[in-house]
Amino acid sequence: MASEDGRINVEDAARALGAHPSRVLAALTSGAVPAEKVGRGRFRVAVADLDRLAAALGLGPQAASPDADTAEPG
């Protein structure tokens, strides 16, 4: 659940993206996405940055296979 300032914790971000919290934490601590440190090893990220976080985790839209539209049924 987002706080009044529109930020969520690592666990909520991970749940929203379907990623493991340790991967989300690694992306935030690496600086790939802006985050607010709120305690020892605890961060919050803006809900508005979830798409950016997903991209940093490689969770964005998957490119279609080059053969996908030329494949013929077997």
MMTF fields as JSON, N, C-alpha, C and O atoms, coordinates in Angstrom:
{
  "mmtfVersion": "1.0.0",
  "mmtfProducer": "UNKNOWN",
  "numBonds": 295,
  "numAtoms": 296,
  "numGroups": 74,
  "numChains": 1,
  "numModels": 1,
  "chainsPerModel": [1],
  "groupsPerChain": [74],
  "chainIdList": ["A"],
  "bondAtomList": [4, 2, 8, 6, 12, 10, 16, 14, 20, 18, 24, 22, 28, 26, 32, 30, 36, 34, 40, 38, 44, 42, 48, 46, 52, 50, 56, 54, 60, 58, 64, 62, 68, 66, 72, 70, 76, 74, 80, 78, 84, 82, 88, 86, 92, 90, 96, 94, 100, 98, 104, 102, 108, 106, 112, 110, 116, 114, 120, 118, 124, 122, 128, 126, 132, 130, 136, 134, 140, 138, 144, 142, 148, 146, 152, 150, 156, 154, 160, 158, 164, 162, 168, 166, 172, 170, 176, 174, 180, 178, 184, 182, 188, 186, 192, 190, 196, 194, 200, 198, 204, 202, 208, 206, 212, 210, 216, 214, 220, 218, 224, 222, 228, 226, 232, 230, 236, 234, 240, 238, 244, 242, 248, 246, 252, 250, 256, 254, 260, 258, 264, 262, 268, 266, 272, 270, 276, 274, 280, 278, 284, 282, 288, 286, 292, 290],
  "bondOrderList": [1, 1, 1, 1, 1, 1, 1, 1, 1, 1, 1, 1, 1, 1, 1, 1, 1, 1, 1, 1, 1, 1, 1, 1, 1, 1, 1, 1, 1, 1, 1, 1, 1, 1, 1, 1, 1, 1, 1, 1, 1, 1, 1, 1, 1, 1, 1, 1, 1, 1, 1, 1, 1, 1, 1, 1, 1, 1, 1, 1, 1, 1, 1, 1, 1, 1, 1, 1, 1, 1, 1, 1, 1],
  "groupList": [{"groupName": "MET", "atomNameList": ["N", "CA", "C", "O"], "elementList": ["N", "C", "C", "O"], "formalChargeList": [0, 0, 0, 0], "bondAtomList": [1, 0, 2, 1, 3, 2], "bondOrderList": [1, 1, 2], "singleLetterCode": "M", "chemCompType": "L-PEPTIDE LINKING"}, {"groupName": "ALA", "atomNameList": ["N", "CA", "C", "O"], "elementList": ["N", "C", "C", "O"], "formalChargeList": [0, 0, 0, 0], "bondAtomList": [1, 0, 2, 1, 3, 2], "bondOrderList": [1, 1, 2], "singleLetterCode": "A", "chemCompType": "L-PEPTIDE LINKING"}, {"groupName": "SER", "atomNameList": ["N", "CA", "C", "O"], "elementList": ["N", "C", "C", "O"], "formalChargeList": [0, 0, 0, 0], "bondAtomList": [1, 0, 2, 1, 3, 2], "bondOrderList": [1, 1, 2], "singleLetterCode": "S", "chemCompType": "L-PEPTIDE LINKING"}, {"groupName": "GLU", "atomNameList": ["N", "CA", "C", "O"], "elementList": ["N", "C", "C", "O"], "formalChargeList": [0, 0, 0, 0], "bondAtomList": [1, 0, 2, 1, 3, 2], "bondOrderList": [1, 1, 2], "singleLetterCode": "E", "chemCompType": "L-PEPTIDE LINKING"}, {"groupName": "ASP", "atomNameList": ["N", "CA", "C", "O"], "elementList": ["N", "C", "C", "O"], "formalChargeList": [0, 0, 0, 0], "bondAtomList": [1, 0, 2, 1, 3, 2], "bondOrderList": [1, 1, 2], "singleLetterCode": "D", "chemCompType": "L-PEPTIDE LINKING"}, {"groupName": "GLY", "atomNameList": ["N", "CA", "C", "O"], "elementList": ["N", "C", "C", "O"], "formalChargeList": [0, 0, 0, 0], "bondAtomList": [1, 0, 2, 1, 3, 2], "bondOrderList": [1, 1, 2], "singleLetterCode": "G", "chemCompType": "PEPTIDE LINKING"}, {"groupName": "ARG", "atomNameList": ["N", "CA", "C", "O"], "elementList": ["N", "C", "C", "O"], "formalChargeList": [0, 0, 0, 0], "bondAtomList": [1, 0, 2, 1, 3, 2], "bondOrderList": [1, 1, 2], "singleLetterCode": "R", "chemCompType": "L-PEPTIDE LINKING"}, {"groupName": "ILE", "atomNameList": ["N", "CA", "C", "O"], "elementList": ["N", "C", "C", "O"], "formalChargeList": [0, 0, 0, 0], "bondAtomList": [1, 0, 2, 1, 3, 2], "bondOrderList": [1, 1, 2], "singleLetterCode": "I", "chemCompType": "L-PEPTIDE LINKING"}, {"groupName": "ASN", "atomNameList": ["N", "CA", "C", "O"], "elementList": ["N", "C", "C", "O"], "formalChargeList": [0, 0, 0, 0], "bondAtomList": [1, 0, 2, 1, 3, 2], "bondOrderList": [1, 1, 2], "singleLetterCode": "N", "chemCompType": "L-PEPTIDE LINKING"}, {"groupName": "VAL", "atomNameList": ["N", "CA", "C", "O"], "elementList": ["N", "C", "C", "O"], "formalChargeList": [0, 0, 0, 0], "bondAtomList": [1, 0, 2, 1, 3, 2], "bondOrderList": [1, 1, 2], "singleLetterCode": "V", "chemCompType": "L-PEPTIDE LINKING"}, {"groupName": "LEU", "atomNameList": ["N", "CA", "C", "O"], "elementList": ["N", "C", "C", "O"], "formalChargeList": [0, 0, 0, 0], "bondAtomList": [1, 0, 2, 1, 3, 2], "bondOrderList": [1, 1, 2], "singleLetterCode": "L", "chemCompType": "L-PEPTIDE LINKING"}, {"groupName": "HIS", "atomNameList": ["N", "CA", "C", "O"], "elementList": ["N", "C", "C", "O"], "formalChargeList": [0, 0, 0, 0], "bondAtomList": [1, 0, 2, 1, 3, 2], "bondOrderList": [1, 1, 2], "singleLetterCode": "H", "chemCompType": "L-PEPTIDE LINKING"}, {"groupName": "PRO", "atomNameList": ["N", "CA", "C", "O"], "elementList": ["N", "C", "C", "O"], "formalChargeList": [0, 0, 0, 0], "bondAtomList": [1, 0, 2, 1, 3, 2], "bondOrderList": [1, 1, 2], "singleLetterCode": "P", "chemCompType": "L-PEPTIDE LINKING"}, {"groupName": "THR", "atomNameList": ["N", "CA", "C", "O"], "elementList": ["N", "C", "C", "O"], "formalChargeList": [0, 0, 0, 0], "bondAtomList": [1, 0, 2, 1, 3, 2], "bondOrderList": [1, 1, 2], "singleLetterCode": "T", "chemCompType": "L-PEPTIDE LINKING"}, {"groupName": "LYS", "atomNameList": ["N", "CA", "C", "O"], "elementList": ["N", "C", "C", "O"], "formalChargeList": [0, 0, 0, 0], "bondAtomList": [1, 0, 2, 1, 3, 2], "bondOrderList": [1, 1, 2], "singleLetterCode": "K", "chemCompType": "L-PEPTIDE LINKING"}, {"groupName": "PHE", "atomNameList": ["N", "CA", "C", "O"], "elementList": ["N", "C", "C", "O"], "formalChargeList": [0, 0, 0, 0], "bondAtomList": [1, 0, 2, 1, 3, 2], "bondOrderList": [1, 1, 2], "singleLetterCode": "F", "chemCompType": "L-PEPTIDE LINKING"}, {"groupName": "GLN", "atomNameList": ["N", "CA", "C", "O"], "elementList": ["N", "C", "C", "O"], "formalChargeList": [0, 0, 0, 0], "bondAtomList": [1, 0, 2, 1, 3, 2], "bondOrderList": [1, 1, 2], "singleLetterCode": "Q", "chemCompType": "L-PEPTIDE LINKING"}],
  "groupTypeList": [0, 1, 2, 3, 4, 5, 6, 7, 8, 9, 3, 4, 1, 1, 6, 1, 10, 5, 1, 11, 12, 2, 6, 9, 10, 1, 1, 10, 13, 2, 5, 1, 9, 12, 1, 3, 14, 9, 5, 6, 5, 6, 15, 6, 9, 1, 9, 1, 4, 10, 4, 6, 10, 1, 1, 1, 10, 5, 10, 5, 12, 16, 1, 1, 2, 12, 4, 1, 4, 13, 1, 3, 12, 5],
  "groupIdList": [1, 2, 3, 4, 5, 6, 7, 8, 9, 10, 11, 12, 13, 14, 15, 16, 17, 18, 19, 20, 21, 22, 23, 24, 25, 26, 27, 28, 29, 30, 31, 32, 33, 34, 35, 36, 37, 38, 39, 40, 41, 42, 43, 44, 45, 46, 47, 48, 49, 50, 51, 52, 53, 54, 55, 56, 57, 58, 59, 60, 61, 62, 63, 64, 65, 66, 67, 68, 69, 70, 71, 72, 73, 74],
  "secStructList": [7, 7, 7, 6, 6, 1, 3, 3, 3, 2, 2, 2, 2, 2, 2, 2, 2, 6, 7, 7, 2, 2, 2, 2, 2, 2, 2, 2, 2, 2, 6, 1, 1, 7, 7, 3, 3, 3, 3, 6, 6, 3, 3, 3, 3, 3, 4, 4, 4, 2, 2, 2, 2, 2, 2, 2, 6, 6, 7, 1, 7, 7, 7, 7, 7, 6, 6, 6, 6, 6, 7, 7, 7, 7],
  "xCoordList": [0.844, 0.0, 0.886, 1.826, 0.581, 1.37, 1.096, -0.027, 2.163, 2.011, 1.446, 1.191, 1.254, 0.7, 1.567, 1.068, 2.873, 3.771, 3.936, 4.769, 3.144, 3.168, 4.333, 4.72, 4.895, 6.015, 5.6, 4.725, 6.251, 5.992, 7.31, 8.378, 7.218, 8.433, 8.861, 8.161, 10.011, 10.595, 9.665, 9.478, 9.09, 8.223, 7.003, 6.62, 6.385, 5.209, 5.586, 4.833, 6.741, 7.203, 7.451, 7.071, 8.09, 8.361, 7.062, 6.946, 6.091, 4.804, 4.109, 3.533, 4.163, 3.511, 4.138, 3.455, 5.446, 6.158, 6.32, 6.746, 5.987, 6.186, 7.658, 8.088, 8.423, 9.866, 10.205, 9.406, 11.374, 11.818, 12.301, 12.967, 11.973, 12.397, 13.906, 14.329, 14.717, 16.168, 16.606, 17.564, 15.913, 16.236, 15.834, 16.563, 14.677, 14.227, 15.201, 15.598, 15.585, 16.528, 17.853, 18.433, 18.333, 19.596, 19.495, 20.431, 18.366, 18.185, 18.153, 18.698, 17.519, 17.432, 18.772, 19.144, 19.504, 20.789, 21.856, 22.83, 21.684, 22.649, 22.446, 23.311, 21.305, 21.018, 20.324, 20.151, 19.923, 19.249, 17.917, 17.461, 17.313, 16.038, 16.145, 16.659, 15.673, 15.729, 14.915, 13.82, 15.459, 14.764, 15.142, 16.169, 14.292, 14.522, 14.929, 14.217, 16.071, 16.5, 15.781, 15.843, 15.097, 14.297, 14.773, 14.126, 15.861, 16.399, 17.502, 17.864, 18.021, 19.113, 18.628, 17.875, 19.08, 18.703, 17.262, 16.759, 16.59, 15.183, 15.062, 15.617, 14.323, 14.136, 12.672, 11.896, 12.311, 10.989, 11.185, 12.115, 10.314, 10.384, 9.04, 7.991, 9.086, 7.847, 7.059, 7.624, 5.754, 4.886, 5.063, 4.993, 5.288, 5.483, 6.733, 6.855, 7.658, 8.898, 8.84, 9.86, 7.678, 7.589, 7.912, 8.539, 7.503, 7.834, 9.343, 9.919, 9.96, 11.419, 12.109, 13.11, 11.577, 12.123, 11.951, 12.867, 10.796, 10.561, 11.576, 12.112, 11.839, 12.816, 14.21, 14.965, 14.556, 15.875, 16.023, 17.129, 14.906, 14.924, 14.758, 14.757, 14.618, 14.414, 13.024, 12.825, 12.063, 10.689, 9.779, 8.559, 10.356, 9.545, 8.942, 9.103, 8.248, 7.636, 8.686, 9.781, 8.362, 9.283, 9.184, 8.089, 10.316, 10.335, 9.848, 10.144, 9.11, 8.614, 9.778, 10.738, 9.684, 10.693, 10.674, 9.592, 11.831, 11.84, 11.117, 10.644, 11.03, 10.367, 8.89, 8.199, 8.407, 7.051, 5.987, 5.031, 6.132, 5.081, 5.339, 4.487, 6.48, 6.749, 6.669, 6.789, 6.466, 6.415, 5.144, 4.067, 5.29, 4.134, 3.737, 4.596, 2.436, 2.0, 2.574, 2.646, 2.978, 3.635, 2.701, 3.101],
  "yCoordList": [-1.182, 0.0, 1.241, 1.344, 2.164, 3.38, 4.304, 4.411, 4.963, 5.927, 7.228, 7.327, 8.208, 9.484, 10.168, 10.94, 9.886, 10.522, 9.696, 10.023, 8.624, 7.84, 6.871, 6.492, 6.467, 5.533, 4.218, 4.182, 3.136, 1.824, 1.186, 1.567, 0.213, -0.454, -1.527, -1.804, -2.115, -3.111, -4.306, -4.782, -4.786, -5.963, -5.699, -6.548, -4.529, -4.197, -3.999, -4.391, -3.396, -3.223, -4.582, -4.811, -5.482, -6.823, -7.551, -8.196, -7.454, -8.102, -7.534, -8.284, -6.216, -5.57, -5.996, -6.07, -6.277, -6.62, -8.12, -8.558, -8.904, -10.347, -10.716, -11.673, -9.957, -10.192, -10.522, -10.274, -11.071, -11.371, -10.075, -9.266, -9.871, -8.646, -8.396, -7.241, -9.439, -9.223, -8.617, -7.845, -8.959, -8.355, -6.89, -6.05, -6.581, -5.193, -4.388, -3.289, -4.913, -4.22, -3.974, -2.896, -4.959, -4.804, -3.682, -2.898, -3.603, -2.544, -1.174, -0.207, -1.097, 0.187, 0.599, 1.769, -0.328, 0.022, 0.31, 1.007, -0.217, 0.058, 1.439, 1.943, 2.048, 3.366, 3.314, 4.35, 2.133, 1.993, 2.751, 3.203, 2.879, 3.58, 4.422, 3.943, 5.664, 6.485, 5.857, 5.337, 5.915, 5.368, 6.18, 6.857, 6.091, 6.781, 5.741, 4.761, 5.957, 5.056, 5.49, 6.654, 4.535, 4.873, 4.157, 4.235, 3.484, 2.772, 1.846, 1.812, 1.112, 0.19, -0.898, -1.796, -0.792, -1.767, -1.676, -2.602, -0.577, -0.411, 0.774, 1.846, 0.552, 1.58, 1.671, 0.737, 2.836, 3.023, 3.583, 4.35, 3.198, 3.641, 4.241, 3.799, 5.246, 5.887, 4.938, 4.25, 4.913, 4.094, 4.51, 3.673, 5.786, 6.291, 5.71, 5.746, 5.179, 4.607, 3.09, 2.477, 2.471, 1.013, 0.527, -0.521, 1.262, 0.857, 0.897, 0.008, 1.92, 2.05, 0.918, 0.373, 0.571, -0.529, -1.848, -2.67, -2.061, -3.281, -3.398, -4.478, -2.295, -2.31, -2.62, -3.359, -2.065, -2.322, -3.796, -4.336, -4.435, -5.854, -6.768, -7.991, -6.179, -6.983, -7.574, -8.624, -6.907, -7.419, -6.697, -6.842, -5.92, -5.18, -6.104, -7.322, -5.531, -6.339, -7.165, -6.679, -8.381, -9.265, -9.009, -8.877, -8.942, -8.77, -10.055, -11.156, -9.9, -11.069, -11.77, -11.13, -13.055, -13.831, -13.452, -13.284, -13.309, -12.917, -13.942, -13.594, -15.174, -16.203, -16.373, -17.188, -15.624, -15.839, -15.641, -16.414, -14.622, -14.393, -15.1, -15.058, -15.741, -16.463, -17.982, -18.749, -18.395, -19.833, -20.423, -19.833, -21.573, -22.258, -23.422, -24.087, -23.67, -24.81, -26.113, -26.318, -26.98, -28.23, -29.262, -30.377],
  "zCoordList": [0.0, 0.0, 0.0, 0.788, -0.877, -0.993, 0.188, 0.679, 0.624, 1.705, 1.136, -0.064, 1.988, 1.56, 0.517, -0.302, 0.544, -0.424, -1.702, -2.548, -1.846, -3.073, -3.189, -4.294, -2.051, -2.055, -1.403, -0.537, -1.841, -1.26, -0.85, -1.33, 0.042, 0.511, -0.494, -1.468, -0.238, -1.14, -1.323, -2.443, -0.245, -0.325, -1.19, -1.995, -1.034, -1.838, -3.304, -4.196, -3.557, -4.942, -5.583, -6.731, -4.84, -5.359, -5.67, -6.712, -4.782, -4.984, -6.222, -7.009, -6.394, -7.533, -8.857, -9.879, -8.833, -10.063, -10.268, -11.337, -9.262, -9.368, -9.323, -9.967, -8.562, -8.44, -6.992, -6.089, -6.778, -5.424, -4.762, -5.407, -3.493, -2.809, -2.861, -2.903, -2.859, -2.897, -4.23, -4.274, -5.315, -6.617, -6.635, -7.162, -6.061, -5.99, -5.14, -5.529, -4.003, -3.131, -3.84, -3.713, -4.583, -5.312, -6.344, -6.501, -7.045, -8.037, -7.372, -7.903, -6.222, -5.527, -4.947, -5.039, -4.355, -3.753, -4.804, -4.52, -6.013, -7.083, -7.689, -8.406, -7.401, -7.95, -9.296, -9.939, -9.738, -11.027, -11.043, -12.094, -9.884, -9.729, -8.463, -7.453, -8.496, -7.289, -6.155, -6.372, -4.971, -3.804, -2.576, -2.541, -1.586, -0.317, 0.718, 0.938, 1.349, 2.42, 3.698, 4.094, 4.334, 5.51, 6.765, 7.81, 6.67, 7.822, 7.371, 6.195, 8.296, 7.993, 7.024, 7.4, 5.77, 4.766, 4.302, 3.665, 4.61, 4.229, 3.282, 3.522, 2.201, 1.191, 0.808, 1.006, 0.245, -0.337, -1.737, -1.985, -2.636, -4.027, -4.417, -3.949, -5.275, -5.727, -6.621, -7.471, -6.418, -7.257, -8.72, -9.621, -8.948, -10.312, -10.972, -12.196, -10.179, -10.723, -10.898, -11.213, -10.702, -10.818, -12.229, -12.382, -13.263, -14.628, -14.841, -15.468, -14.32, -14.417, -13.661, -14.127, -12.505, -11.714, -12.454, -12.468, -13.065, -13.836, -14.965, -15.213, -15.646, -16.736, -16.2, -16.832, -15.047, -14.449, -14.075, -14.071, -13.765, -13.399, -14.61, -14.473, -15.782, -16.983, -17.065, -17.676, -16.452, -16.421, -17.392, -17.32, -18.302, -19.26, -20.293, -20.217, -21.256, -22.315, -23.04, -23.322, -23.335, -24.037, -25.54, -26.088, -26.183, -27.63, -28.284, -27.82, -29.349, -30.077, -30.759, -31.187, -30.853, -31.551, -33.018, -33.582, -33.665, -35.072, -35.959, -37.041, -35.518, -36.313, -35.96, -36.572, -34.993, -34.486, -35.56, -35.622, -36.407, -37.39, -38.716, -39.603, -38.872, -40.107, -39.911, -40.866, -38.675, -38.405, -39.013, -38.934, -39.608, -40.197, -39.305, -38.726, -39.193, -38.369, -38.916, -40.127, -38.006, -38.381, -38.691, -39.025]
}
